[in-house]
């Protein structure tokens, strides 16, 4: 990983627990595994702790690490560095994606509840000095019985559905890899994407970035959403056709809450940054600040299992790479 991430992911108390389990030098952070300076330590390495900035673990790297048994990733997706060679050699790959899913789901829940109150648009109206009907009861807003459509039963999508249960909302799911029984187990109806878009007042995107999901929500799909609906995207910016979304936002028909964009970051002159019905945050839904220690804790727990000769609790299968964010 990159060196600056080490103290964030492994603050002193977390690092101390890791050092109780494994022989690790926290000062040795390899950003280029092909560097001859790391040859000796790689030859002795049994567990590789990775994070953001990890280089590709290809055949050449793995040849230099013949004792490697496990790769413990202190972030979400391993798609950027994992290669089939890992699984071919029987090396266990673990990810902290489950731990990282929680803050994204919490962010999404907060945005759903605030969107149901039309908080963001009405705040902009106040800032612009445009009064709205009264300071008391405002027709057309609220979270009683509002339909929330979740696109994608990913780790995050499932956590969002779980967090929505205590609220008086009507969640629904669209996911081509989930059947009726699977949706029933999650406690929600399963809808085709078009039906979910037509029926939902708030739509939250949690699908992976794949060739199949590029511009999953384009001009036709966005047009299906009812007037006044809100689109929330915490997945990847490429899942939404931003030109099509911008056209809808400019009419005032839809609103959007985007933690991810395409491109990312947006140009400073992007209209999305100035439209009153577009609320943009800088890719902060995932682990931030003190939440990063949760990712380090997940690695520590996996290291304890590996050291005890047990299987990792959060394995990544080679077949998941194609459907991973």
Helices and strands as residue ranges (DSSP letters): G 3-5, H 6-9, H 12-21, G 36-38, H 39-44, E 47-50, H 59-63, E 70-73, H 84-88, E 92-95, H 97-116, H 119-127, E 146-151, H 155-164, E 169-174, H 180-186, E 189-190, H 193-199, E 202-205, G 211-213, H 219-224, E 230-233, G 237-239, H 242-251, E 255-258, G 271-273, E 278-280, G 289-291, H 292-307, G 318-323
